[in-house]
Amino acid sequence: MSVSRNGTHERFGPGESTVQPIEHYEALLYSRRKLQDWVRELTPERYTQEFPFGHKSVRGTLAHLASAEWLIGKVVRGEEFSRGNHPFTEASYPDYASLETGWRHLEASTRAWLEAEKEWTRRIEKITNLPGGKRVQVAYTPEKLAFHMFYHEVHHRAQVMAMLRHMGLSVENLDFSRHAYEWTELE
């Protein structure tokens, strides 16, 4: 059960959702673009500077985010993949310009999935091998995958912002509300 925009309670059948993940993705991209503007200004040394958190560098953390988005797209579309064949690695994208280009191409397929998905609550199961050889079955829905992707990026984006602050950059205000809410200036 959910509350509609007019305040009434509505019931939704199996596979139906009030969630509009494409809107969440658009808000995420708004903040991603601001972060990318800051990262684009880094020297190669700063882009690869190591820190004791995140994925050790801005490059490592952003490559990880693009890789996760790529992987989630594969999973939700039922495409095969293996741990070693993902394209978004630091070695594949050693500089920021190449990573940004690759990631922007990926956004088109992510957007296509989010706009086309009709069964947000369908069950997806995958058997995978964990590091150390343990096999597990993992179950999720497209809705959970989408929200994992969004929150995962927010988490790692905060790490990149912390790295940039340690470098002395003033990076602020990637708040969701700045993009997702309607703001009207009053007299």
PyMOL commands that place a pseudoatom at each C-alpha (Angstrom):
pseudoatom trace, name=CA, resn=MET, resi=1, chain=A, elem=C, hetatm=0, pos=[0.000, 0.000, 0.000]
pseudoatom trace, name=CA, resn=SER, resi=2, chain=A, elem=C, hetatm=0, pos=[1.219, 3.506, -0.707]
pseudoatom trace, name=CA, resn=VAL, resi=3, chain=A, elem=C, hetatm=0, pos=[0.017, 7.056, -0.409]
pseudoatom trace, name=CA, resn=SER, resi=4, chain=A, elem=C, hetatm=0, pos=[-0.723, 8.774, -3.703]
pseudoatom trace, name=CA, resn=ARG, resi=5, chain=A, elem=C, hetatm=0, pos=[-0.056, 12.430, -4.473]
pseudoatom trace, name=CA, resn=ASN, resi=6, chain=A, elem=C, hetatm=0, pos=[-3.579, 13.370, -3.398]
pseudoatom trace, name=CA, resn=GLY, resi=7, chain=A, elem=C, hetatm=0, pos=[-3.107, 11.644, -0.034]
pseudoatom trace, name=CA, resn=THR, resi=8, chain=A, elem=C, hetatm=0, pos=[-5.332, 8.604, -0.662]
pseudoatom trace, name=CA, resn=HIS, resi=9, chain=A, elem=C, hetatm=0, pos=[-4.110, 5.062, -0.148]
pseudoatom trace, name=CA, resn=GLU, resi=10, chain=A, elem=C, hetatm=0, pos=[-3.825, 2.897, -3.245]
pseudoatom trace, name=CA, resn=ARG, resi=11, chain=A, elem=C, hetatm=0, pos=[-3.058, -0.783, -3.682]
pseudoatom trace, name=CA, resn=PHE, resi=12, chain=A, elem=C, hetatm=0, pos=[-0.773, -1.973, -6.396]
pseudoatom trace, name=CA, resn=GLY, resi=13, chain=A, elem=C, hetatm=0, pos=[-0.726, -5.416, -7.926]
pseudoatom trace, name=CA, resn=PRO, resi=14, chain=A, elem=C, hetatm=0, pos=[2.285, -7.685, -8.408]
pseudoatom trace, name=CA, resn=GLY, resi=15, chain=A, elem=C, hetatm=0, pos=[5.006, -6.078, -10.485]
pseudoatom trace, name=CA, resn=GLU, resi=16, chain=A, elem=C, hetatm=0, pos=[3.608, -2.556, -10.114]
pseudoatom trace, name=CA, resn=SER, resi=17, chain=A, elem=C, hetatm=0, pos=[5.430, 0.218, -8.327]
pseudoatom trace, name=CA, resn=THR, resi=18, chain=A, elem=C, hetatm=0, pos=[5.097, 3.914, -7.633]
pseudoatom trace, name=CA, resn=VAL, resi=19, chain=A, elem=C, hetatm=0, pos=[8.861, 4.264, -7.952]
pseudoatom trace, name=CA, resn=GLN, resi=20, chain=A, elem=C, hetatm=0, pos=[10.164, 6.262, -10.901]
pseudoatom trace, name=CA, resn=PRO, resi=21, chain=A, elem=C, hetatm=0, pos=[13.835, 5.277, -10.935]
pseudoatom trace, name=CA, resn=ILE, resi=22, chain=A, elem=C, hetatm=0, pos=[14.609, 7.308, -14.057]
pseudoatom trace, name=CA, resn=GLU, resi=23, chain=A, elem=C, hetatm=0, pos=[13.885, 10.443, -12.013]
pseudoatom trace, name=CA, resn=HIS, resi=24, chain=A, elem=C, hetatm=0, pos=[16.333, 9.274, -9.363]
pseudoatom trace, name=CA, resn=TYR, resi=25, chain=A, elem=C, hetatm=0, pos=[18.922, 8.579, -12.042]
pseudoatom trace, name=CA, resn=GLU, resi=26, chain=A, elem=C, hetatm=0, pos=[18.470, 12.084, -13.472]
pseudoatom trace, name=CA, resn=ALA, resi=27, chain=A, elem=C, hetatm=0, pos=[19.099, 13.553, -10.004]
pseudoatom trace, name=CA, resn=LEU, resi=28, chain=A, elem=C, hetatm=0, pos=[22.145, 11.322, -9.660]
pseudoatom trace, name=CA, resn=LEU, resi=29, chain=A, elem=C, hetatm=0, pos=[23.465, 12.493, -13.040]
pseudoatom trace, name=CA, resn=TYR, resi=30, chain=A, elem=C, hetatm=0, pos=[22.998, 16.125, -12.000]
pseudoatom trace, name=CA, resn=SER, resi=31, chain=A, elem=C, hetatm=0, pos=[25.290, 15.571, -9.026]
pseudoatom trace, name=CA, resn=ARG, resi=32, chain=A, elem=C, hetatm=0, pos=[27.621, 13.368, -11.073]
pseudoatom trace, name=CA, resn=ARG, resi=33, chain=A, elem=C, hetatm=0, pos=[28.099, 16.217, -13.569]
pseudoatom trace, name=CA, resn=LYS, resi=34, chain=A, elem=C, hetatm=0, pos=[29.064, 18.646, -10.817]
pseudoatom trace, name=CA, resn=LEU, resi=35, chain=A, elem=C, hetatm=0, pos=[31.547, 16.132, -9.425]
pseudoatom trace, name=CA, resn=GLN, resi=36, chain=A, elem=C, hetatm=0, pos=[32.924, 15.517, -12.910]
pseudoatom trace, name=CA, resn=ASP, resi=37, chain=A, elem=C, hetatm=0, pos=[33.477, 19.256, -13.366]
pseudoatom trace, name=CA, resn=TRP, resi=38, chain=A, elem=C, hetatm=0, pos=[35.709, 19.256, -10.283]
pseudoatom trace, name=CA, resn=VAL, resi=39, chain=A, elem=C, hetatm=0, pos=[37.543, 16.065, -11.271]
pseudoatom trace, name=CA, resn=ARG, resi=40, chain=A, elem=C, hetatm=0, pos=[38.149, 17.299, -14.817]
pseudoatom trace, name=CA, resn=GLU, resi=41, chain=A, elem=C, hetatm=0, pos=[40.344, 20.068, -13.382]
pseudoatom trace, name=CA, resn=LEU, resi=42, chain=A, elem=C, hetatm=0, pos=[42.698, 17.666, -11.565]
pseudoatom trace, name=CA, resn=THR, resi=43, chain=A, elem=C, hetatm=0, pos=[46.241, 17.083, -12.732]
pseudoatom trace, name=CA, resn=PRO, resi=44, chain=A, elem=C, hetatm=0, pos=[47.088, 13.444, -13.557]
pseudoatom trace, name=CA, resn=GLU, resi=45, chain=A, elem=C, hetatm=0, pos=[49.058, 13.291, -10.293]
pseudoatom trace, name=CA, resn=ARG, resi=46, chain=A, elem=C, hetatm=0, pos=[46.094, 14.410, -8.228]
pseudoatom trace, name=CA, resn=TYR, resi=47, chain=A, elem=C, hetatm=0, pos=[43.701, 12.160, -10.150]
pseudoatom trace, name=CA, resn=THR, resi=48, chain=A, elem=C, hetatm=0, pos=[45.787, 9.133, -9.136]
pseudoatom trace, name=CA, resn=GLN, resi=49, chain=A, elem=C, hetatm=0, pos=[46.882, 10.409, -5.691]
pseudoatom trace, name=CA, resn=GLU, resi=50, chain=A, elem=C, hetatm=0, pos=[46.403, 7.667, -3.108]
pseudoatom trace, name=CA, resn=PHE, resi=51, chain=A, elem=C, hetatm=0, pos=[44.312, 7.946, 0.044]
pseudoatom trace, name=CA, resn=PRO, resi=52, chain=A, elem=C, hetatm=0, pos=[43.730, 5.464, 2.861]
pseudoatom trace, name=CA, resn=PHE, resi=53, chain=A, elem=C, hetatm=0, pos=[40.001, 5.101, 2.089]
pseudoatom trace, name=CA, resn=GLY, resi=54, chain=A, elem=C, hetatm=0, pos=[37.610, 4.447, -0.760]
pseudoatom trace, name=CA, resn=HIS, resi=55, chain=A, elem=C, hetatm=0, pos=[39.215, 2.790, -3.731]
pseudoatom trace, name=CA, resn=LYS, resi=56, chain=A, elem=C, hetatm=0, pos=[42.482, 4.557, -2.886]
pseudoatom trace, name=CA, resn=SER, resi=57, chain=A, elem=C, hetatm=0, pos=[42.254, 7.345, -5.502]
pseudoatom trace, name=CA, resn=VAL, resi=58, chain=A, elem=C, hetatm=0, pos=[39.762, 9.453, -7.396]
pseudoatom trace, name=CA, resn=ARG, resi=59, chain=A, elem=C, hetatm=0, pos=[40.526, 7.348, -10.483]
pseudoatom trace, name=CA, resn=GLY, resi=60, chain=A, elem=C, hetatm=0, pos=[40.040, 4.055, -8.630]
pseudoatom trace, name=CA, resn=THR, resi=61, chain=A, elem=C, hetatm=0, pos=[36.796, 5.164, -7.018]
pseudoatom trace, name=CA, resn=LEU, resi=62, chain=A, elem=C, hetatm=0, pos=[35.258, 6.531, -10.222]
pseudoatom trace, name=CA, resn=ALA, resi=63, chain=A, elem=C, hetatm=0, pos=[36.316, 3.458, -12.232]
pseudoatom trace, name=CA, resn=HIS, resi=64, chain=A, elem=C, hetatm=0, pos=[34.675, 1.345, -9.519]
pseudoatom trace, name=CA, resn=LEU, resi=65, chain=A, elem=C, hetatm=0, pos=[31.421, 3.344, -9.842]
pseudoatom trace, name=CA, resn=ALA, resi=66, chain=A, elem=C, hetatm=0, pos=[31.322, 3.010, -13.626]
pseudoatom trace, name=CA, resn=SER, resi=67, chain=A, elem=C, hetatm=0, pos=[32.101, -0.704, -13.292]
pseudoatom trace, name=CA, resn=ALA, resi=68, chain=A, elem=C, hetatm=0, pos=[29.258, -1.184, -10.796]
pseudoatom trace, name=CA, resn=GLU, resi=69, chain=A, elem=C, hetatm=0, pos=[26.798, 0.595, -13.103]
pseudoatom trace, name=CA, resn=TRP, resi=70, chain=A, elem=C, hetatm=0, pos=[27.946, -1.607, -16.004]
pseudoatom trace, name=CA, resn=LEU, resi=71, chain=A, elem=C, hetatm=0, pos=[27.607, -4.757, -13.874]
pseudoatom trace, name=CA, resn=ILE, resi=72, chain=A, elem=C, hetatm=0, pos=[24.107, -3.876, -12.645]
pseudoatom trace, name=CA, resn=GLY, resi=73, chain=A, elem=C, hetatm=0, pos=[23.025, -3.332, -16.244]
pseudoatom trace, name=CA, resn=LYS, resi=74, chain=A, elem=C, hetatm=0, pos=[24.337, -6.778, -17.178]
pseudoatom trace, name=CA, resn=VAL, resi=75, chain=A, elem=C, hetatm=0, pos=[22.536, -8.416, -14.246]
pseudoatom trace, name=CA, resn=VAL, resi=76, chain=A, elem=C, hetatm=0, pos=[19.169, -6.750, -14.833]
pseudoatom trace, name=CA, resn=ARG, resi=77, chain=A, elem=C, hetatm=0, pos=[19.228, -7.613, -18.551]
pseudoatom trace, name=CA, resn=GLY, resi=78, chain=A, elem=C, hetatm=0, pos=[20.182, -11.224, -17.793]
pseudoatom trace, name=CA, resn=GLU, resi=79, chain=A, elem=C, hetatm=0, pos=[23.459, -10.961, -19.693]
pseudoatom trace, name=CA, resn=GLU, resi=80, chain=A, elem=C, hetatm=0, pos=[26.420, -13.150, -18.847]
pseudoatom trace, name=CA, resn=PHE, resi=81, chain=A, elem=C, hetatm=0, pos=[29.582, -11.707, -17.356]
pseudoatom trace, name=CA, resn=SER, resi=82, chain=A, elem=C, hetatm=0, pos=[32.522, -12.804, -15.276]
pseudoatom trace, name=CA, resn=ARG, resi=83, chain=A, elem=C, hetatm=0, pos=[34.518, -10.966, -12.643]
pseudoatom trace, name=CA, resn=GLY, resi=84, chain=A, elem=C, hetatm=0, pos=[37.471, -10.443, -14.940]
pseudoatom trace, name=CA, resn=ASN, resi=85, chain=A, elem=C, hetatm=0, pos=[35.749, -9.155, -18.058]
pseudoatom trace, name=CA, resn=HIS, resi=86, chain=A, elem=C, hetatm=0, pos=[34.305, -5.808, -17.023]
pseudoatom trace, name=CA, resn=PRO, resi=87, chain=A, elem=C, hetatm=0, pos=[35.562, -2.909, -19.111]
pseudoatom trace, name=CA, resn=PHE, resi=88, chain=A, elem=C, hetatm=0, pos=[35.789, -0.215, -16.439]
pseudoatom trace, name=CA, resn=THR, resi=89, chain=A, elem=C, hetatm=0, pos=[39.202, -0.700, -14.878]
pseudoatom trace, name=CA, resn=GLU, resi=90, chain=A, elem=C, hetatm=0, pos=[41.923, 1.763, -14.024]
pseudoatom trace, name=CA, resn=ALA, resi=91, chain=A, elem=C, hetatm=0, pos=[44.126, 0.125, -16.647]
pseudoatom trace, name=CA, resn=SER, resi=92, chain=A, elem=C, hetatm=0, pos=[41.454, 0.475, -19.347]
pseudoatom trace, name=CA, resn=TYR, resi=93, chain=A, elem=C, hetatm=0, pos=[40.815, 4.119, -18.488]
pseudoatom trace, name=CA, resn=PRO, resi=94, chain=A, elem=C, hetatm=0, pos=[44.094, 5.537, -17.158]
pseudoatom trace, name=CA, resn=ASP, resi=95, chain=A, elem=C, hetatm=0, pos=[43.095, 9.209, -17.535]
pseudoatom trace, name=CA, resn=TYR, resi=96, chain=A, elem=C, hetatm=0, pos=[39.920, 10.995, -16.591]
pseudoatom trace, name=CA, resn=ALA, resi=97, chain=A, elem=C, hetatm=0, pos=[38.919, 12.096, -20.097]
pseudoatom trace, name=CA, resn=SER, resi=98, chain=A, elem=C, hetatm=0, pos=[38.743, 8.499, -21.322]
pseudoatom trace, name=CA, resn=LEU, resi=99, chain=A, elem=C, hetatm=0, pos=[36.805, 7.327, -18.257]
pseudoatom trace, name=CA, resn=GLU, resi=100, chain=A, elem=C, hetatm=0, pos=[34.314, 10.167, -18.585]
pseudoatom trace, name=CA, resn=THR, resi=101, chain=A, elem=C, hetatm=0, pos=[33.719, 9.316, -22.257]
pseudoatom trace, name=CA, resn=GLY, resi=102, chain=A, elem=C, hetatm=0, pos=[33.221, 5.617, -21.519]
pseudoatom trace, name=CA, resn=TRP, resi=103, chain=A, elem=C, hetatm=0, pos=[30.944, 6.337, -18.586]
pseudoatom trace, name=CA, resn=ARG, resi=104, chain=A, elem=C, hetatm=0, pos=[28.782, 8.723, -20.649]
pseudoatom trace, name=CA, resn=HIS, resi=105, chain=A, elem=C, hetatm=0, pos=[28.310, 5.979, -23.263]
pseudoatom trace, name=CA, resn=LEU, resi=106, chain=A, elem=C, hetatm=0, pos=[27.244, 3.632, -20.463]
pseudoatom trace, name=CA, resn=GLU, resi=107, chain=A, elem=C, hetatm=0, pos=[24.640, 6.144, -19.265]
pseudoatom trace, name=CA, resn=ALA, resi=108, chain=A, elem=C, hetatm=0, pos=[22.630, 5.604, -22.458]
pseudoatom trace, name=CA, resn=SER, resi=109, chain=A, elem=C, hetatm=0, pos=[22.129, 1.903, -21.729]
pseudoatom trace, name=CA, resn=THR, resi=110, chain=A, elem=C, hetatm=0, pos=[21.377, 2.599, -18.060]
pseudoatom trace, name=CA, resn=ARG, resi=111, chain=A, elem=C, hetatm=0, pos=[18.812, 5.203, -19.051]
pseudoatom trace, name=CA, resn=ALA, resi=112, chain=A, elem=C, hetatm=0, pos=[17.270, 2.807, -21.614]
pseudoatom trace, name=CA, resn=TRP, resi=113, chain=A, elem=C, hetatm=0, pos=[16.868, 0.134, -18.931]
pseudoatom trace, name=CA, resn=LEU, resi=114, chain=A, elem=C, hetatm=0, pos=[15.370, 2.528, -16.372]
pseudoatom trace, name=CA, resn=GLU, resi=115, chain=A, elem=C, hetatm=0, pos=[12.906, 3.918, -18.918]
pseudoatom trace, name=CA, resn=ALA, resi=116, chain=A, elem=C, hetatm=0, pos=[11.884, 0.515, -20.313]
pseudoatom trace, name=CA, resn=GLU, resi=117, chain=A, elem=C, hetatm=0, pos=[11.657, -1.614, -17.152]
pseudoatom trace, name=CA, resn=LYS, resi=118, chain=A, elem=C, hetatm=0, pos=[8.052, -2.598, -16.466]
pseudoatom trace, name=CA, resn=GLU, resi=119, chain=A, elem=C, hetatm=0, pos=[8.441, -5.316, -13.826]
pseudoatom trace, name=CA, resn=TRP, resi=120, chain=A, elem=C, hetatm=0, pos=[10.306, -3.591, -11.012]
pseudoatom trace, name=CA, resn=THR, resi=121, chain=A, elem=C, hetatm=0, pos=[9.510, -6.337, -8.509]
pseudoatom trace, name=CA, resn=ARG, resi=122, chain=A, elem=C, hetatm=0, pos=[10.392, -9.364, -10.675]
pseudoatom trace, name=CA, resn=ARG, resi=123, chain=A, elem=C, hetatm=0, pos=[12.771, -11.740, -8.951]
pseudoatom trace, name=CA, resn=ILE, resi=124, chain=A, elem=C, hetatm=0, pos=[16.244, -12.183, -10.417]
pseudoatom trace, name=CA, resn=GLU, resi=125, chain=A, elem=C, hetatm=0, pos=[18.533, -14.912, -9.130]
pseudoatom trace, name=CA, resn=LYS, resi=126, chain=A, elem=C, hetatm=0, pos=[22.213, -15.315, -9.850]
pseudoatom trace, name=CA, resn=ILE, resi=127, chain=A, elem=C, hetatm=0, pos=[24.671, -17.933, -8.643]
pseudoatom trace, name=CA, resn=THR, resi=128, chain=A, elem=C, hetatm=0, pos=[28.081, -16.420, -8.105]
pseudoatom trace, name=CA, resn=ASN, resi=129, chain=A, elem=C, hetatm=0, pos=[31.448, -17.310, -6.670]
pseudoatom trace, name=CA, resn=LEU, resi=130, chain=A, elem=C, hetatm=0, pos=[32.702, -15.159, -3.832]
pseudoatom trace, name=CA, resn=PRO, resi=131, chain=A, elem=C, hetatm=0, pos=[36.394, -14.521, -3.333]
pseudoatom trace, name=CA, resn=GLY, resi=132, chain=A, elem=C, hetatm=0, pos=[37.776, -17.631, -1.671]
pseudoatom trace, name=CA, resn=GLY, resi=133, chain=A, elem=C, hetatm=0, pos=[35.680, -19.957, -3.833]
pseudoatom trace, name=CA, resn=LYS, resi=134, chain=A, elem=C, hetatm=0, pos=[32.424, -19.970, -1.857]
pseudoatom trace, name=CA, resn=ARG, resi=135, chain=A, elem=C, hetatm=0, pos=[29.350, -20.236, -4.131]
pseudoatom trace, name=CA, resn=VAL, resi=136, chain=A, elem=C, hetatm=0, pos=[26.189, -18.350, -3.249]
pseudoatom trace, name=CA, resn=GLN, resi=137, chain=A, elem=C, hetatm=0, pos=[22.827, -17.661, -4.812]
pseudoatom trace, name=CA, resn=VAL, resi=138, chain=A, elem=C, hetatm=0, pos=[21.853, -13.996, -4.753]
pseudoatom trace, name=CA, resn=ALA, resi=139, chain=A, elem=C, hetatm=0, pos=[18.275, -12.818, -5.324]
pseudoatom trace, name=CA, resn=TYR, resi=140, chain=A, elem=C, hetatm=0, pos=[17.111, -9.270, -6.015]
pseudoatom trace, name=CA, resn=THR, resi=141, chain=A, elem=C, hetatm=0, pos=[14.657, -7.236, -8.057]
pseudoatom trace, name=CA, resn=PRO, resi=142, chain=A, elem=C, hetatm=0, pos=[15.277, -4.539, -10.680]
pseudoatom trace, name=CA, resn=GLU, resi=143, chain=A, elem=C, hetatm=0, pos=[14.015, -1.998, -8.145]
pseudoatom trace, name=CA, resn=LYS, resi=144, chain=A, elem=C, hetatm=0, pos=[16.591, -3.102, -5.560]
pseudoatom trace, name=CA, resn=LEU, resi=145, chain=A, elem=C, hetatm=0, pos=[19.350, -3.098, -8.179]
pseudoatom trace, name=CA, resn=ALA, resi=146, chain=A, elem=C, hetatm=0, pos=[18.442, 0.432, -9.253]
pseudoatom trace, name=CA, resn=PHE, resi=147, chain=A, elem=C, hetatm=0, pos=[18.399, 1.747, -5.722]
pseudoatom trace, name=CA, resn=HIS, resi=148, chain=A, elem=C, hetatm=0, pos=[21.628, -0.042, -4.879]
pseudoatom trace, name=CA, resn=MET, resi=149, chain=A, elem=C, hetatm=0, pos=[23.237, 1.668, -7.877]
pseudoatom trace, name=CA, resn=PHE, resi=150, chain=A, elem=C, hetatm=0, pos=[21.987, 5.085, -6.759]
pseudoatom trace, name=CA, resn=TYR, resi=151, chain=A, elem=C, hetatm=0, pos=[22.989, 4.788, -3.096]
pseudoatom trace, name=CA, resn=HIS, resi=152, chain=A, elem=C, hetatm=0, pos=[26.264, 3.107, -3.990]
pseudoatom trace, name=CA, resn=GLU, resi=153, chain=A, elem=C, hetatm=0, pos=[27.202, 6.096, -6.120]
pseudoatom trace, name=CA, resn=VAL, resi=154, chain=A, elem=C, hetatm=0, pos=[26.214, 8.571, -3.402]
pseudoatom trace, name=CA, resn=HIS, resi=155, chain=A, elem=C, hetatm=0, pos=[28.424, 6.676, -0.925]
pseudoatom trace, name=CA, resn=HIS, resi=156, chain=A, elem=C, hetatm=0, pos=[31.477, 6.652, -3.180]
pseudoatom trace, name=CA, resn=ARG, resi=157, chain=A, elem=C, hetatm=0, pos=[30.826, 10.175, -4.454]
pseudoatom trace, name=CA, resn=ALA, resi=158, chain=A, elem=C, hetatm=0, pos=[31.179, 11.346, -0.856]
pseudoatom trace, name=CA, resn=GLN, resi=159, chain=A, elem=C, hetatm=0, pos=[34.545, 9.570, -0.702]
pseudoatom trace, name=CA, resn=VAL, resi=160, chain=A, elem=C, hetatm=0, pos=[35.693, 11.356, -3.862]
pseudoatom trace, name=CA, resn=MET, resi=161, chain=A, elem=C, hetatm=0, pos=[34.538, 14.660, -2.387]
pseudoatom trace, name=CA, resn=ALA, resi=162, chain=A, elem=C, hetatm=0, pos=[36.576, 13.921, 0.751]
pseudoatom trace, name=CA, resn=MET, resi=163, chain=A, elem=C, hetatm=0, pos=[39.626, 13.192, -1.430]
pseudoatom trace, name=CA, resn=LEU, resi=164, chain=A, elem=C, hetatm=0, pos=[39.125, 16.475, -3.278]
pseudoatom trace, name=CA, resn=ARG, resi=165, chain=A, elem=C, hetatm=0, pos=[38.816, 18.357, 0.025]
pseudoatom trace, name=CA, resn=HIS, resi=166, chain=A, elem=C, hetatm=0, pos=[42.078, 16.766, 1.217]
pseudoatom trace, name=CA, resn=MET, resi=167, chain=A, elem=C, hetatm=0, pos=[43.631, 18.205, -1.945]
pseudoatom trace, name=CA, resn=GLY, resi=168, chain=A, elem=C, hetatm=0, pos=[42.413, 21.646, -0.899]
pseudoatom trace, name=CA, resn=LEU, resi=169, chain=A, elem=C, hetatm=0, pos=[39.482, 22.013, -3.285]
pseudoatom trace, name=CA, resn=SER, resi=170, chain=A, elem=C, hetatm=0, pos=[36.277, 23.587, -2.062]
pseudoatom trace, name=CA, resn=VAL, resi=171, chain=A, elem=C, hetatm=0, pos=[33.650, 21.072, -3.173]
pseudoatom trace, name=CA, resn=GLU, resi=172, chain=A, elem=C, hetatm=0, pos=[30.198, 21.475, -1.698]
pseudoatom trace, name=CA, resn=ASN, resi=173, chain=A, elem=C, hetatm=0, pos=[26.490, 21.083, -2.239]
pseudoatom trace, name=CA, resn=LEU, resi=174, chain=A, elem=C, hetatm=0, pos=[25.659, 17.987, -4.218]
pseudoatom trace, name=CA, resn=ASP, resi=175, chain=A, elem=C, hetatm=0, pos=[22.450, 17.729, -2.213]
pseudoatom trace, name=CA, resn=PHE, resi=176, chain=A, elem=C, hetatm=0, pos=[19.605, 15.838, -3.904]
pseudoatom trace, name=CA, resn=SER, resi=177, chain=A, elem=C, hetatm=0, pos=[17.104, 18.532, -2.965]
pseudoatom trace, name=CA, resn=ARG, resi=178, chain=A, elem=C, hetatm=0, pos=[18.831, 21.137, -5.152]
pseudoatom trace, name=CA, resn=HIS, resi=179, chain=A, elem=C, hetatm=0, pos=[17.933, 19.192, -8.270]
pseudoatom trace, name=CA, resn=ALA, resi=180, chain=A, elem=C, hetatm=0, pos=[14.897, 17.126, -7.358]
pseudoatom trace, name=CA, resn=TYR, resi=181, chain=A, elem=C, hetatm=0, pos=[12.715, 19.729, -5.645]
pseudoatom trace, name=CA, resn=GLU, resi=182, chain=A, elem=C, hetatm=0, pos=[10.970, 22.683, -7.207]
pseudoatom trace, name=CA, resn=TRP, resi=183, chain=A, elem=C, hetatm=0, pos=[12.436, 25.929, -5.892]
pseudoatom trace, name=CA, resn=THR, resi=184, chain=A, elem=C, hetatm=0, pos=[10.501, 29.184, -6.289]
pseudoatom trace, name=CA, resn=GLU, resi=185, chain=A, elem=C, hetatm=0, pos=[11.994, 32.412, -5.053]
pseudoatom trace, name=CA, resn=LEU, resi=186, chain=A, elem=C, hetatm=0, pos=[9.530, 34.491, -3.040]
pseudoatom trace, name=CA, resn=GLU, resi=187, chain=A, elem=C, hetatm=0, pos=[9.538, 38.226, -2.474]
for i in range(1, 187): cmd.bond("trace and resi %d" % i, "trace and resi %d" % (i + 1))
show_as sticks, trace
zoom trace
